[in-house]
Amino acid sequence: MTYRFHHTSALMAGILLSVGSRGWLVAQTRATAKEASVTHASGTFEVKLVPQATAHDYLGAPLGRFSIDKQFQGDLVGTSKGELLTGGTAVKNSAGYVAIERVSGTLHGKTGTFILQHSGTMNRGAQSLTISVVPDSGTGELAGISGTMTIAIADGKHSYDFEYTIVPRS
């Protein structure tokens, strides 16, 4: 099996692993839940991105695919596994990525799983990232979870800030 690791794929992976002098990669969205109080969780995580073969030959287009393996510490203790797709352009520092990861663990003492959806772009170096909980993806004590996550990368270390609500299903 041959892996193609294009320049833009490397660039997007680099964004995810090291944001450079700014040190921050921020997702800007809001939690949505019916009259539930928002809870704040924070901590650190380690991430391993492994290049994977793409399903198709894209005729030289700079597309890439990676597996995601994370270990969370802090208010969220657990793991996640997922998939990440990247796409780039001929313009330097312009690219995008999407990802889905299933988080399994304990969040402020509540155990279960939920799915996070990522959508990131870099427009000539200007970065934008949205990470949100997929509606109705929570299981166990995390059933009814909604919210958004931001990621910070400073000195090669990853941290998260997670604003969420849990509205029990009736």
HELIX and SHEET records of a PDB file:
HELIX    1   1 HIS A    7  LEU A   17  1                                  11    
HELIX    2   2 GLY A  140  LEU A  142  5                                   3    
SHEET    1   A 9 TRP A  24  LEU A  25  0                                        
SHEET    2   A 9 ILE A 145  ALA A 154 -1                                        
SHEET    3   A 9 LYS A 157  ILE A 166 -1                                        
SHEET    4   A 9 THR A  39  GLN A  52 -1                                        
SHEET    5   A 9 LEU A  63  GLY A  74 -1                                        
SHEET    6   A 9 LEU A  76  GLY A  88 -1                                        
SHEET    7   A 9 ALA A  95  LEU A 107 -1                                        
SHEET    8   A 9 LYS A 110  ASN A 123 -1                                        
SHEET    9   A 9 ALA A 126  VAL A 133 -1                                        
END                                                                             
